[in-house]
Amino acid sequence: MKIGVLGGGAWGTALAQVAARGDQPVTLWAREDDVVTSVNTRHENSSFLPGVPLSPAIRATSDLADLSDCDALLVVVPAQFLRAVLSQLPAGNRPLVLCAKGIEAGTQKLVAEVARELHPDAPVAVLSGPTFAHEVAKGLPTAVTLACEDEALRDALADRLGSATFRTYGSSDVAGAEIGGAVKNVLAIACGVVEGAGLGLNARAALIARGFAEMTRFGVARGGRPETLAGLSGLGDLVLTCSSTNSRNFSLGVGLGQGKAASELLADRRTVAEGAATAPVLREAARAVGVEMPVTEAVCALLDGTPVRTVVDALLARPMREEAR
């Protein structure tokens, strides 16, 4: 199975490295010419994954037509750009393995729903979990959820991508796997705010727990299963991104917690803090299904410029309630 990767950022490059183990050929599509040149001439993505040697079996291109001989595509384009890229991809029945985490603005559609709309004949899978790109690219051990309704395809993809250091755990719950990844980005911003504002480790632990409750309520309302959200693609990814400045979303939250404006923090970023785009979409999607998400609402307020102290005081003033509600 020849693998193509759509997206030449850090995560797309790391997944190309995973797919190239054993010198298996991989085609990596990137829109940036400097990324294509760097990967092909120096075997390094110096823009997004500097210092990590890449397999010579990875060939980069900026031409989508060069993916025509691939048997499956790993789609690692940020959620808000996914529709534009998939619209340019020739129609077909090759599996699309969705590795971006977010909800589309305007439509409130999950990534898999966008893919099915644009490529109705292509089987869809979702790969998600606690994965910092630089660790995956270096071959450090991690585990992910690989969700696909077609069990035979899921097993084939797991055989092709999985290894001793990249462990794939199967699931048929596509919606649950991608909802966990989308919501955790927003919660990671909130945890970064706790760090930046100096609110303490107790507050961060409480926020992770209450944020996970939000994730579960919303995930179930949108068709996911609680056990999926309690797994690698939900709770596992949440723990990782809510506790390290290696997370772009957590780092954004630290800046917000220090009183910096979102516009300032986002202006110079070449990489995407997906949670900033997802938060307002998630808020509207939650309201549409009648799910209360106070942490998400708080992140939206911070991104809109409400002072940190005002947002924190509002959260702490909420009425006490039964924990399971």
Backbone hydrogen bonds in HBPLUS format (Angstrom, degrees):
<---DONOR---> <-ACCEPTOR-->    atom                        ^
c    i                          cat <-CA-CA->   ^        H-A-AA   ^      H-
h    n   atom  resd res      DA  || num        DHA   H-A  angle D-A-AA Bond
n    s   type  num  typ     dist DA aas  dist angle  dist       angle   num
A0071-ASP N   A0002-LYS O   2.78 MM  69  5.16 145.9  1.90 133.1 144.3     1
A0072-ALA N   A0002-LYS O   3.34 MM  70  6.70 143.1  2.48 160.8 163.2     2
A0027-THR N   A0003-ILE O   3.28 MM  24  6.77 156.8  2.33 146.5 152.6     3
A0004-GLY N   A0072-ALA O   2.99 MM  68  6.33 157.0  2.04 156.9 163.8     4
A0074-LEU N   A0004-GLY O   2.77 MM  70  6.19 163.0  1.80 160.6 163.4     5
A0005-VAL N   A0027-THR O   2.78 MM  22  6.22 156.2  1.84 161.7 166.9     6
A0029-TRP N   A0005-VAL O   2.75 MM  24  6.00 173.3  1.75 176.3 177.2     7
A0006-LEU N   A0074-LEU O   2.78 MM  68  6.08 167.7  1.79 162.6 166.3     8
A0076-VAL N   A0006-LEU O   2.74 MM  70  5.55 155.9  1.80 151.3 159.6     9
A0007-GLY N   A0029-TRP O   2.86 MM  22  5.68 155.2  1.92 148.5 156.6    10
A0013-THR N   A0009-GLY O   2.98 MM   4  6.03 159.8  2.02 148.8 154.7    11
A0014-ALA N   A0010-ALA O   2.94 MM   4  6.12 153.9  2.01 144.1 151.7    12
A0015-LEU N   A0011-TRP O   2.96 MM   4  6.18 156.6  2.01 149.3 155.1    13
A0016-ALA N   A0012-GLY O   2.95 MM   4  6.20 145.5  2.07 141.9 151.8    14
A0017-GLN N   A0013-THR O   2.99 MM   4  6.29 148.5  2.09 144.1 152.4    15
A0018-VAL N   A0014-ALA O   2.98 MM   4  6.37 149.0  2.08 142.7 151.3    16
A0019-ALA N   A0015-LEU O   2.92 MM   4  6.17 163.0  1.94 149.9 153.7    17
A0020-ALA N   A0016-ALA O   2.96 MM   4  6.07 129.2  2.22 138.2 151.5    18
A0020-ALA N   A0017-GLN O   3.26 MM   3  5.08 133.8  2.48  91.2 103.6    19
A0021-ARG N   A0018-VAL O   3.34 MM   3  5.72 168.4  2.35 111.7 114.0    20
A0023-ASP N   A0020-ALA O   2.91 MM   3  5.31 120.1  2.28 148.8 146.8    21
A0024-GLN N   A0020-ALA O   3.29 MM   4  4.71 135.8  2.50 105.8 112.8    22
A0026-VAL N   A0057-ALA O   3.15 MM  31  6.24 163.9  2.17 141.9 140.7    23
A0059-ARG N   A0026-VAL O   2.88 MM  33  6.25 167.5  1.89 167.6 170.9    24
A0028-LEU N   A0059-ARG O   2.84 MM  31  5.99 162.7  1.87 142.8 148.5    25
A0061-THR N   A0028-LEU O   2.87 MM  33  6.20 144.5  2.00 156.4 157.5    26
A0030-ALA N   A0061-THR O   2.94 MM  31  6.25 157.0  1.99 158.7 166.2    27
A0035-VAL N   A0032-GLU O   3.18 MM   3  5.41 127.9  2.47 100.7 113.3    28
A0036-VAL N   A0032-GLU O   3.25 MM   4  6.65 161.4  2.29 151.1 155.5    29
A0037-THR N   A0033-ASP O   2.98 MM   4  6.22 166.4  1.99 154.5 157.7    30
A0038-SER N   A0034-ASP O   2.97 MM   4  6.01 161.5  2.00 141.9 147.4    31
A0039-VAL N   A0035-VAL O   2.95 MM   4  6.08 169.1  1.96 157.5 159.8    32
A0040-ASN N   A0036-VAL O   3.07 MM   4  6.13 165.1  2.09 149.6 154.1    33
A0041-THR N   A0037-THR O   2.91 MM   4  5.85 153.2  1.98 150.2 156.8    34
A0042-ARG N   A0038-SER O   2.91 MM   4  5.31 151.3  1.99 133.8 143.1    35
A0043-HIS N   A0039-VAL O   3.11 MM   4  4.39 129.3  2.38 109.0 116.7    36
A0054-LEU N   A0043-HIS O   2.80 MM  11  4.99 159.6  1.85 150.5 146.5    37
A0049-LEU N   A0045-ASN O   2.76 MM   4  5.13 154.0  1.83 151.9 158.5    38
A0058-ILE N   A0055-SER O   3.12 MM   3  5.81 170.6  2.13 120.4 122.8    39
A0066-ASP N   A0063-ASP O   3.00 MM   3  5.72 158.0  2.05 120.3 126.2    40
A0067-LEU N   A0064-LEU O   3.04 MM   3  5.67 166.2  2.06 119.3 122.9    41
A0068-SER N   A0065-ALA O   3.17 MM   3  5.57 162.3  2.20 117.6 119.2    42
A0070-CYS N   A0067-LEU O   3.04 MM   3  5.47 166.1  2.06 120.6 123.0    43
A0073-LEU N   A0095-PRO O   3.02 MM  22  6.34 170.2  2.03 163.9 166.1    44
A0097-VAL N   A0073-LEU O   2.78 MM  24  6.03 175.1  1.78 166.6 168.2    45
A0075-VAL N   A0097-VAL O   2.73 MM  22  5.83 162.1  1.76 148.0 154.3    46
A0099-CYS N   A0075-VAL O   2.82 MM  24  5.68 168.3  1.83 157.2 155.5    47
A0081-PHE N   A0078-PRO O   2.90 MM   3  5.53 159.0  1.94 123.8 130.8    48
A0082-LEU N   A0079-ALA O   3.30 MM   3  5.09 157.0  2.36  97.8 104.6    49
A0085-VAL N   A0081-PHE O   3.23 MM   4  6.51 160.6  2.27 154.1 159.2    50
A0086-LEU N   A0082-LEU O   2.86 MM   4  6.01 177.5  1.86 166.5 167.4    51
A0087-SER N   A0083-ARG O   2.93 MM   4  5.89 142.1  2.07 142.8 152.4    52
A0088-GLN N   A0085-VAL O   3.00 MM   3  5.37 141.7  2.15 106.4 117.1    53
A0089-LEU N   A0086-LEU O   3.20 MM   3  4.97 142.1  2.35  92.3 103.2    54
A0096-LEU N   A0123-PRO O   2.88 MM  27  6.27 162.3  1.91 164.7 168.3    55
A0125-ALA N   A0096-LEU O   2.97 MM  29  6.25 156.4  2.03 154.2 152.4    56
A0098-LEU N   A0125-ALA O   2.75 MM  27  6.03 166.8  1.77 150.4 145.7    57
A0127-LEU N   A0098-LEU O   3.00 MM  29  6.11 163.4  2.02 146.3 149.5    58
A0104-GLU N   A0109-LYS O   2.89 MM   5  5.31 164.1  1.92 161.7 157.2    59
A0108-GLN N   A0104-GLU O   2.94 MM   4  5.20 142.0  2.09 155.5 159.0    60
A0113-GLU N   A0110-LEU O   2.98 MM   3  5.23 122.5  2.32 102.3 117.3    61
A0114-VAL N   A0110-LEU O   3.12 MM   4  6.54 149.8  2.22 153.2 161.9    62
A0115-ALA N   A0111-VAL O   3.04 MM   4  6.35 162.4  2.07 151.6 156.2    63
A0116-ARG N   A0112-ALA O   2.92 MM   4  6.12 159.8  1.96 148.0 153.1    64
A0117-GLU N   A0113-GLU O   3.08 MM   4  6.17 148.3  2.18 137.9 146.2    65
A0118-LEU N   A0114-VAL O   3.12 MM   4  6.37 158.6  2.16 152.6 157.0    66
A0119-HIS N   A0115-ALA O   2.80 MM   4  5.77 151.6  1.88 151.1 159.5    67
A0122-ALA N   A0119-HIS O   3.08 MM   3  5.56 163.9  2.11 118.6 123.7    68
A0126-VAL N   A0147-ALA O   2.81 MM  21  5.06 154.3  1.88 144.9 153.2    69
A0147-ALA N   A0126-VAL O   2.78 MM  21  5.06 159.5  1.82 158.3 159.0    70
A0128-SER N   A0145-THR O   3.01 MM  17  5.37 160.9  2.05 151.6 157.8    71
A0145-THR N   A0128-SER O   2.73 MM  17  5.37 171.6  1.74 168.2 166.9    72
A0135-GLU N   A0132-PHE O   3.13 MM   3  5.64 127.8  2.41 110.8 123.3    73
A0136-VAL N   A0132-PHE O   3.17 MM   4  6.48 161.9  2.21 156.3 161.8    74
A0137-ALA N   A0133-ALA O   2.88 MM   4  6.07 166.7  1.90 159.8 163.4    75
A0138-LYS N   A0134-HIS O   3.20 MM   4  6.24 139.9  2.37 131.8 141.0    76
A0140-LEU N   A0135-GLU O   2.99 MM   5  5.34 154.5  2.06 163.3 156.5    77
A0139-GLY N   A0136-VAL O   2.99 MM   3  5.16 156.2  2.05 106.3 113.9    78
A0142-THR N   A0165-THR O   2.91 MM  23  5.93 141.7  2.06 131.1 141.9    79
A0167-ARG N   A0142-THR O   3.01 MM  25  6.30 158.8  2.06 156.3 150.0    80
A0144-VAL N   A0167-ARG O   2.82 MM  23  6.26 157.0  1.88 167.5 175.5    81
A0169-TYR N   A0144-VAL O   2.83 MM  25  6.08 164.3  1.85 161.7 167.1    82
A0146-LEU N   A0169-TYR O   2.91 MM  23  5.88 162.0  1.95 141.7 144.5    83
A0171-SER N   A0146-LEU O   3.13 MM  25  6.12 135.0  2.34 142.1 135.5    84
A0148-CYS N   A0171-SER O   2.84 MM  23  6.36 153.0  1.92 157.4 157.8    85
A0154-ARG N   A0150-ASP O   2.90 MM   4  6.11 160.3  1.94 154.7 161.3    86
A0155-ASP N   A0151-GLU O   2.93 MM   4  6.15 157.2  1.99 149.4 154.5    87
A0156-ALA N   A0152-ALA O   3.01 MM   4  6.24 154.4  2.08 143.4 150.7    88
A0157-LEU N   A0153-LEU O   2.88 MM   4  6.12 162.4  1.92 157.2 161.0    89
A0158-ALA N   A0154-ARG O   2.95 MM   4  6.10 155.5  2.02 144.9 152.2    90
A0159-ASP N   A0155-ASP O   2.93 MM   4  6.12 155.1  1.99 146.4 152.6    91
A0160-ARG N   A0156-ALA O   3.06 MM   4  6.27 149.2  2.16 140.6 148.9    92
A0161-LEU N   A0157-LEU O   2.88 MM   4  6.01 158.8  1.92 153.9 158.9    93
A0162-GLY N   A0158-ALA O   2.76 MM   4  5.14 150.4  1.84 136.4 145.7    94
A0163-SER N   A0166-PHE O   2.97 MM   3  4.90 150.6  2.06 119.5 125.6    95
A0166-PHE N   A0163-SER O   3.31 MM   3  4.90 145.0  2.44  90.3 100.2    96
A0177-ALA N   A0173-ASP O   3.13 MM   4  6.29 160.4  2.17 147.7 152.9    97
A0178-GLU N   A0174-VAL O   3.15 MM   4  6.42 162.2  2.18 154.6 158.3    98
A0179-ILE N   A0175-ALA O   2.95 MM   4  6.05 153.7  2.02 152.9 160.7    99
A0180-GLY N   A0176-GLY O   3.17 MM   4  6.25 163.6  2.20 148.3 151.5   100
A0182-ALA N   A0178-GLU O   3.08 MM   4  6.25 150.4  2.17 144.1 151.8   101
A0183-VAL N   A0179-ILE O   2.94 MM   4  6.05 176.0  1.95 162.0 162.5   102
A0184-LYS N   A0180-GLY O   3.09 MM   4  6.05 159.3  2.14 147.2 152.9   103
A0186-VAL N   A0183-VAL O   3.07 MM   3  5.44 125.7  2.38 107.3 119.9   104
A0187-LEU N   A0183-VAL O   3.14 MM   4  6.49 161.7  2.17 153.5 158.9   105
A0188-ALA N   A0184-LYS O   2.82 MM   4  5.94 142.4  1.96 144.7 154.5   106
A0189-ILE N   A0185-ASN O   3.36 MM   4  6.65 144.9  2.49 135.9 143.0   107
A0189-ILE N   A0186-VAL O   3.18 MM   3  5.33 125.7  2.49  97.8 110.6   108
A0190-ALA N   A0186-VAL O   3.30 MM   4  6.71 156.9  2.35 144.7 150.3   109
A0191-CYS N   A0187-LEU O   2.97 MM   4  6.31 153.9  2.04 148.2 154.9   110
A0192-GLY N   A0188-ALA O   2.95 MM   4  6.16 148.8  2.05 142.9 151.5   111
A0193-VAL N   A0189-ILE O   2.97 MM   4  6.31 146.0  2.08 147.8 157.4   112
A0194-VAL N   A0190-ALA O   3.15 MM   4  6.55 151.8  2.23 144.9 151.6   113
A0195-GLU N   A0191-CYS O   3.14 MM   4  6.47 154.5  2.20 144.1 150.2   114
A0196-GLY N   A0192-GLY O   2.81 MM   4  6.07 170.2  1.82 156.7 159.2   115
A0197-ALA N   A0193-VAL O   2.82 MM   4  5.87 153.4  1.89 152.0 158.2   116
A0199-LEU N   A0194-VAL O   3.01 MM   5  5.22 169.2  2.02 157.5 158.1   117
A0198-GLY N   A0195-GLU O   3.11 MM   3  5.20 155.5  2.17 103.7 111.3   118
A0204-ARG N   A0200-GLY O   3.28 MM   4  6.60 151.9  2.36 137.9 145.6   119
A0205-ALA N   A0201-LEU O   2.97 MM   4  6.19 164.8  1.99 154.1 157.0   120
A0206-ALA N   A0202-ASN O   2.99 MM   4  6.23 162.4  2.02 152.1 157.0   121
A0207-LEU N   A0203-ALA O   2.88 MM   4  6.04 155.6  1.94 146.8 153.9   122
A0208-ILE N   A0204-ARG O   2.91 MM   4  6.19 156.4  1.97 152.1 157.9   123
A0209-ALA N   A0205-ALA O   3.11 MM   4  6.36 162.0  2.14 148.3 152.6   124
A0210-ARG N   A0206-ALA O   2.90 MM   4  6.13 169.1  1.91 156.0 158.9   125
A0211-GLY N   A0207-LEU O   2.71 MM   4  5.67 149.1  1.80 143.2 153.1   126
A0212-PHE N   A0208-ILE O   2.86 MM   4  6.00 149.6  1.95 142.0 150.0   127
A0213-ALA N   A0209-ALA O   3.12 MM   4  6.45 145.0  2.25 139.0 148.2   128
A0214-GLU N   A0210-ARG O   3.10 MM   4  6.46 149.7  2.19 141.0 148.6   129
A0215-MET N   A0211-GLY O   2.88 MM   4  6.22 162.4  1.91 153.4 158.0   130
A0216-THR N   A0212-PHE O   2.94 MM   4  6.15 158.2  1.99 148.5 153.5   131
A0217-ARG N   A0213-ALA O   3.00 MM   4  6.22 165.5  2.02 150.2 153.8   132
A0218-PHE N   A0214-GLU O   2.98 MM   4  6.19 174.3  1.98 161.6 162.8   133
A0219-GLY N   A0215-MET O   2.81 MM   4  5.85 159.6  1.85 146.7 153.7   134
A0220-VAL N   A0216-THR O   2.98 MM   4  6.04 167.2  2.00 153.1 155.3   135
A0221-ALA N   A0217-ARG O   3.14 MM   4  6.27 156.8  2.20 142.5 149.3   136
A0222-ARG N   A0218-PHE O   3.01 MM   4  6.27 136.4  2.20 146.8 158.2   137
A0222-ARG N   A0219-GLY O   3.23 MM   3  5.21 131.7  2.48  93.7 106.1   138
A0224-GLY N   A0219-GLY O   2.70 MM   5  4.97 156.2  1.75 153.0 144.7   139
A0223-GLY N   A0220-VAL O   3.11 MM   3  5.14 164.0  2.14 108.2 109.6   140
A0228-THR N   A0225-ARG O   3.05 MM   3  5.43 131.9  2.29 108.3 120.7   141
A0229-LEU N   A0225-ARG O   3.28 MM   4  6.66 158.9  2.32 154.0 159.7   142
A0230-ALA N   A0226-PRO O   2.99 MM   4  6.23 133.4  2.21 143.1 156.2   143
A0231-GLY N   A0228-THR O   2.99 MM   3  5.09 158.5  2.04 106.9 112.4   144
A0235-LEU N   A0229-LEU O   2.91 MM   6  6.20 135.2  2.11 138.9 151.1   145
A0234-GLY N   A0231-GLY O   3.26 MM   3  5.53 149.4  2.36 105.1 113.9   146
A0236-GLY N   A0231-GLY O   2.96 MM   5  6.01 176.6  1.96 146.1 146.0   147
A0237-ASP N   A0232-LEU O   2.99 MM   5  6.06 127.4  2.28 141.5 151.8   148
A0238-LEU N   A0234-GLY O   2.92 MM   4  6.05 153.1  1.99 150.6 159.5   149
A0239-VAL N   A0235-LEU O   2.96 MM   4  6.15 162.9  1.99 156.0 157.8   150
A0240-LEU N   A0236-GLY O   3.31 MM   4  6.56 161.5  2.35 145.6 150.1   151
A0241-THR N   A0237-ASP O   3.06 MM   4  6.22 177.6  2.06 156.8 157.2   152
A0242-CYS N   A0238-LEU O   3.04 MM   4  5.91 134.9  2.25 145.6 155.7   153
A0243-SER N   A0240-LEU O   3.38 MM   3  5.76 158.9  2.42 114.8 115.2   154
A0247-SER N   A0244-SER O   3.12 MM   3  5.81 165.4  2.14 114.6 119.2   155
A0251-SER N   A0247-SER O   2.97 MM   4  6.18 163.6  1.99 152.0 156.6   156
A0252-LEU N   A0248-ARG O   3.00 MM   4  6.19 151.0  2.09 141.3 148.9   157
A0253-GLY N   A0249-ASN O   3.01 MM   4  6.31 157.1  2.07 146.7 152.6   158
A0254-VAL N   A0250-PHE O   2.92 MM   4  6.29 148.1  2.03 149.3 158.5   159
A0255-GLY N   A0251-SER O   3.19 MM   4  6.50 159.7  2.23 147.8 151.6   160
A0256-LEU N   A0252-LEU O   3.04 MM   4  6.39 156.1  2.09 149.2 156.2   161
A0257-GLY N   A0253-GLY O   2.80 MM   4  6.01 158.1  1.85 151.6 157.9   162
A0258-GLN N   A0254-VAL O   3.05 MM   4  6.31 130.1  2.31 140.1 153.1   163
A0258-GLN N   A0255-GLY O   3.15 MM   3  5.08 134.5  2.37  93.7 106.2   164
A0260-LYS N   A0255-GLY O   3.07 MM   5  5.53 157.7  2.12 156.7 149.8   165
A0259-GLY N   A0256-LEU O   2.93 MM   3  5.15 159.0  1.97 109.4 114.6   166
A0265-LEU N   A0261-ALA O   3.07 MM   4  6.39 159.8  2.12 152.5 158.1   167
A0266-LEU N   A0262-ALA O   2.92 MM   4  6.03 150.1  2.01 155.2 162.2   168
A0267-ALA N   A0263-SER O   3.13 MM   4  5.84 129.7  2.40 134.8 145.1   169
A0269-ARG N   A0266-LEU O   3.44 MM   3  5.53 168.9  2.46 108.0 110.8   170
A0276-ALA N   A0273-ALA O   3.01 MM   3  5.97 153.6  2.08 130.6 135.5   171
A0277-ALA N   A0274-GLU O   3.13 MM   3  5.53 128.3  2.41 108.4 120.1   172
A0278-THR N   A0274-GLU O   2.97 MM   4  6.17 153.4  2.04 150.5 159.1   173
A0279-ALA N   A0275-GLY O   2.90 MM   4  5.75 156.8  1.95 146.5 149.6   174
A0281-VAL N   A0278-THR O   3.05 MM   3  5.25 115.6  2.48 105.3 121.7   175
A0282-LEU N   A0278-THR O   2.73 MM   4  5.83 163.2  1.75 168.3 174.4   176
A0283-ARG N   A0279-ALA O   2.94 MM   4  6.15 157.4  1.99 152.7 159.0   177
A0284-GLU N   A0280-PRO O   3.22 MM   4  6.42 160.4  2.26 140.4 144.1   178
A0285-ALA N   A0281-VAL O   2.89 MM   4  6.11 158.1  1.94 150.4 157.5   179
A0286-ALA N   A0282-LEU O   2.83 MM   4  5.94 155.7  1.89 151.9 157.7   180
A0287-ARG N   A0283-ARG O   3.05 MM   4  6.27 160.4  2.08 146.1 151.4   181
A0288-ALA N   A0284-GLU O   2.98 MM   4  6.14 147.8  2.08 142.2 151.1   182
A0289-VAL N   A0286-ALA O   3.17 MM   3  5.39 135.1  2.38 101.1 112.3   183
A0291-VAL N   A0286-ALA O   2.90 MM   5  5.01 171.0  1.91 144.6 143.3   184
A0290-GLY N   A0287-ARG O   3.18 MM   3  4.91 160.3  2.22  98.4 104.0   185
A0297-GLU N   A0293-MET O   3.00 MM   4  6.30 158.2  2.04 153.7 160.7   186
A0298-ALA N   A0294-PRO O   2.95 MM   4  6.12 148.8  2.05 140.6 148.8   187
A0299-VAL N   A0295-VAL O   2.99 MM   4  6.34 154.7  2.06 150.0 156.1   188
A0300-CYS N   A0296-THR O   3.04 MM   4  6.32 159.9  2.08 151.3 156.4   189
A0301-ALA N   A0297-GLU O   3.04 MM   4  6.32 153.6  2.11 145.0 152.0   190
A0302-LEU N   A0298-ALA O   3.02 MM   4  6.34 155.8  2.08 149.6 155.7   191
A0303-LEU N   A0299-VAL O   2.93 MM   4  6.20 160.4  1.97 153.4 158.6   192
A0304-ASP N   A0300-CYS O   2.97 MM   4  6.17 136.8  2.16 141.4 153.2   193
A0304-ASP N   A0301-ALA O   3.18 MM   3  5.03 126.7  2.48  90.2 104.2   194
A0306-THR N   A0301-ALA O   2.97 MM   5  5.45 161.6  2.00 153.2 147.1   195
A0305-GLY N   A0302-LEU O   3.01 MM   3  5.13 157.8  2.07 103.7 110.7   196
A0311-VAL N   A0307-PRO O   3.13 MM   4  6.48 159.6  2.18 155.3 160.7   197
A0312-VAL N   A0308-VAL O   2.88 MM   4  6.10 170.0  1.89 164.6 167.2   198
A0313-ASP N   A0309-ARG O   2.93 MM   4  5.96 164.8  1.95 147.1 151.8   199
A0314-ALA N   A0310-THR O   3.10 MM   4  6.23 150.3  2.19 139.5 147.3   200
A0315-LEU N   A0311-VAL O   3.09 MM   4  6.40 155.0  2.15 148.4 154.6   201
A0316-LEU N   A0312-VAL O   2.97 MM   4  6.23 164.0  1.99 156.2 160.5   202
A0317-ALA N   A0313-ASP O   3.01 MM   4  6.07 127.2  2.30 137.4 150.2   203
A0318-ARG N   A0315-LEU O   3.23 MM   3  5.56 165.3  2.25 109.7 113.4   204
A0325-ARG N   A0322-GLU O   3.15 MM   3  5.63 159.7  2.19 114.3 120.6   205
